């Protein structure tokens, strides 16, 4: 059997949730059945060079193209051409880990993963260029309709596909993603001081990890932090700061403006992009992790924090309550007072912190990339 896999999303060289999904899933899939051949479609006129050990696997072949993606998107969206399975030689199944337009020939099955439909619910959270791209160069609904099978990363995303696109429930398979954050081991402890200096991390801090964009509700987080400092901060929590870690996404100016105009601006630290091998140390050092996102299809960072036994506050919306369950304090992302009160509860109650740590680790251990890969390969080979 031969399976084609679309890697176009990796061409930008940034790591968001979709890229994280691909980079963690593929190494396990390639190892599960060496008799299956995998052909990888990788295209962009300007793209980063892929350098991953799994590219050297005996059953993996990389097919690189330099077609400008705008032209390719226009052609595939409006003319249903070229057939991507033909570009990489014939394959039995084409796996699209994102909903980029991907026409295939009639004798080739197609499986598409949907991570979320946030762009349908909250178009105002996306830049003008992104909205134009979604409207004219990508047709997510058509990709969902044309797929032989859809993988949804949560029940929440499955229900959105049913409600918004009228996709048959039987066509959608829910497969949870995994997480890949290790707790800081003894041999890593020597790097703690180095990482603290590298990112200017304070002694005690509340942590947010993710892209700097409106959907993540960072203005709400900053305002909740202000309220916590003003009204709830006791002697033990008075010196705590807020660390917002992650790369800039889009429409971030108001977020930085809110922090700059805050009376606690000296207690709010933006670290910028964090290298992957530094992430476990961030979690190790944090007193608390807060993720007040308005909408998530899955939500990697809260689970990563839970895996590292950091107490978590997260939104009670979309997939987060489904995935996190009772391993965190869930709050209304629109209620600043509720977020601030949850901060106080966790930071000032040692028994609650201990209870959350114990629960969160058990829940986080349920999510593994190997399990995700096994279920995904089963879909790909049985479609």
N, C-alpha and C positions, 0 to 999 in steps of 0.2 A: 504493500500500500504506500502511496505517496501523498503527503500533505503539504500544501503551500501555506506559508504564514506571512502576513503583511507586517513589515517593520517600519513603514513610513513615519510613524509617530516618533521614532527614535532619532530622526534626522536633525532635529533642532538642538540636540545635546543637552536638554534640560530634563530634570527628573521630577515629574508630578505624579499623581496617582496612577495614570494610565501607563506611563513608562515604568513605574515601579512594578506594576502588575506584570508587564511583559518580561522585564529583566529577572524577576524572581521565579516566574512560572516556567519559562522555556528550559532552563537547565535541567529541571526535573522531568519535563515531558520528553526531552531527547534521550534521557537515560532509561526511561520505563520500558521501551520496546525498541531494541536496536535493529529489528527487522524492518521497521517503518522508516522510509526516507522522507526527509524534510527539505523543502526548497523555500528559501527565504527571499521575499521580494523587498528590496531596499532601494528607494528612489528619492531624489531631490537634486536640483541643479547644484546647490551648495548644501553639503551635509557633512556631519561629523564622521570621522572614520570609526567604524565599529571595532572594538578590541576586547573581545570576551572569550574566555577559554572554550565555551561551548561551540564556537564557530569552527573549532578544529575537530569536532566530533565526526566520526567516520560516516555517520548517516545524515549529516547536515551539509547543505550546499547554499552558498550565498550568491544571489543574482543582483548585481548592482546596475542601476540605470541613472542617467542624468537628465531625465525629462523635467523641465520646470514644473513644479507641483501645481501652479495655477493653471497651466495649460492642461495638465493631466486631469485635474479636477473638473475643469470645464468640459473636456472631452468625455470623461466617464459619466458626468452628471447629465449632460444634454444629448450625447450621442451614443451612450452605452458602449463606448469604445475607447481604448483597446480592452480586450478580454485579458484580465490580469493573469489568469491561469495559463494562457497561451504564451505570455511574455516569459514565463519561467519554465516552459515546457509543460506538458500535460500533467495534471495532478488529479487525484480522486476527490479531494476535499480542499477547499480554500478557507483558512482560518483568519478572520479579520478581528484582531483584538480591540479595535475601535470601530466606529461607524463611518469611517472614510468610504466614499463611493468606490465600490469594487465589483464591477461587472465580471461575470465568469461565463464560460460556455455552458450549454444546456446539459452536458454530460458530467459537469463538475458540481458537487454539492458545496454549499457555503454556510459557514457558521460564524456568527458575529457576536462579540461581547458588548453589552451595554453597561456602562458604569453608572450613569445617571442621566436624567433629563432636565437638569437644572436650567439649561438654556431655554427650555420651554416655559418653565414656571417663573423664572426671574431674568428675563432678557435685559432688564435695566442694570444687572450686575456685570454685564459684559460690555466691552468697548464697542465703539461704532464699527470698527473694522471686523471685530469678531462677529457682530450681528450680521454684517453684510456677507461674511464668509459662510455663516450658518444658513442664511436665506438663499444665496445664489450658487454657492459652490459645494454645499453638502446638503443632502436630503436624508436626514436620519430616519424619517418615517419610511421612505422607500427602501432603505437598507434593511430595516426591520421586516418589511413586507416581503422583500426578495430573498431573505435568508431562509434556508431550509431548517435551521435551528438557531435559537438565540440563547446565549448564556447571560443571565442577569446576576450581578454580584450581590444582590440582596432581594428579599421578598418585596421590599419597598420599591425597588427599581422594576421588578416584574409587574407589580400592580400599576405602576406609572405607564408601562408599555401597553398594558391592557386598557387602561382608562383613556389615555391620550391617543394611542395609535390603533386601538381596537384589534390588537394582536391576539390570536387564539392562545389561551393559557397553556394548552398542551405543547405548543411550539417553544415554550420558554422553560429553560432549566436553570434553577437557582444554584449557583456554585459560589460559596464564599471564598474570598481571597485569603491569602495567608499573611503572616507577619514575620519579619526577619530581624528583630532587634534582640541582641543578646544583652543580658545583664553584665555590668562591668565586672570582669574577673580580676583576680589579684594581679595578673601580669599587665593589665591595662591601667591599674591604679597609678602607675608612674606617669601616665599621660594626663592625669586630671589637672595638675598644675599648669601644664603646657596649654591645654585647651582653654582653661580659665583665662590665661593671659592672651591667647590668640583672639578670643571673642569678647574680651573685657567683661567677663561674667562676674556678678557680685557674689557675696557670701550666701545670701538667702534670696531666693526669687521664685515667683510664679512664672510658669513657662507656657508659651503658645508655640506650636511648631506647624508650619505650613506656608503656602503661598500668601503673599500680601495682596489681597483682593477683597472687594466688597462682600462677596458671598460668605466669607469667613467671619463677618460680624466683628471686626477688630475695633471699630469705633465703639461698639457696645462694650467690648472687653475693656477698653481704656476707661470708659465712663464708669463701669462697674468697679474697676481698680481704684478710681478716684473716690468713689463712694465708700469703698472698703477702708481706704486710708483715712478718710475724713470722719467716718462714723463708727467703724467697727474695730479699728486697729488697736489691739491691746499692747502691753509692754513687749510681749514676745514677738509680735508681728510688725511692730512699728518700723523696723528697718528693712522690711521686705521690699523687693523691687519687682518690676514686671519686665520679663525678657520676651520679646517677640522675634522669633527665629525663623528665617526662611527668605527666599528670594522674592524680589518684587514681581508681581504679576501684571495686573492692569487696574486702571482707575484707583491707584493707590495714593494719590496726592492728598485727598481729604483725610486719609488715615494718618499720614505723617503730620498733616496740619493739626489734627485733633491732639496728637501727642505733643506737638510743639507748643500749643496754646494751653496745655494742661498746667495746673498749679503744681503738679507732681512730675513735670517734664524731666527733671533730673533723675527720677526713679524709673523712667521708661527707657529701655535699651533695645534698639534694633540691631541685630547681629549681621543681617544680610545672609547670603547663602551659607549653608553649613555642609561641610563635606560629610559623606556617608559614614566614614569610620569615626567621626567625632560625635555623631548623634547619640550613641549610648551614654556618653559622658554627660551630655546635656540632661538626659533623663535622670542619670545618677545624682546629679547635683540639685535638681529641682525639688522644691518643697511641695509643689502642686502643679498639675497640668490642667489648663482650661482650654476648651475647644467649643466656643459658642456659635458654631456655624449655623447659618439659616437652612442649609440644605446639603445633604451628602448622599451619594449613592452607596458608599460603604464606610469610608472614614478610617484611613490607616493610622494617623497619629495618636488618637486616643487609645487604640489597642496596643500600639507600640509602648506608650507610657504605662499602660496596665501590665504589659509583659515585663517591664522594668520595675514593677511594684511602686509606681508613683501614683498617689491618689489623684483621681480624675473628676473634673466637672465637665459635662458635655450637654449639648442641646437635646431636648426630648423630641426632636423633629425627624422626619424622613427615616433613614435607615439606622440612625445612631442608637435609638432605644432598642431596636431589634438586635443589633450586633453587640452592644455593650451590656445589655440586660441590667442586672442590679449590681454590677461591678463598679459603678460610679454614681455620683449625684447628678441626676438629670434635671435640667432647668429650662425654662421658657427663654429662648434667645432674645425675645423682644422685651423681657422684664429685667431691667438693669438692677433693681433692688434684689431680685431673686438670685442673680449671679453673685452679687456682692455678699449676700447673706450666706450663700454656699461656700464662698471663700473663707468667711469667718468660721463657719462650722468646722471645716476641715482643718484649718490652721490652728484653731484653738482647742480642738478636742482630740486628744491622743488616742482615746479608745476608738473613735470613729475612723481615724487615720489607719489604725492597725486593722480594723475590720475591713475597710476598703481594700487595703493591700492584699489581704488574704483572698478575698473574693475575686479581685481583679486578675490575679495571677492564674487562678483556676480557669476563668473564662478565656483569657488570652491564650492559654495552652490548647484550646480547642481549635485554633486557627493555624493550620500548617500549609506551607506551599506544596509539600508532597501530596497531601490529601487533595488540595485544589488541582494539582496536575493529574492525579489519577482519575478524578471525576471528569476533568476537561478532555483528557485523551479518550475516555470512554464515549463521550459525546461525539468526538471527531471520528472515531472508528465505527460508530454505529448509526450515523446519520443517514 
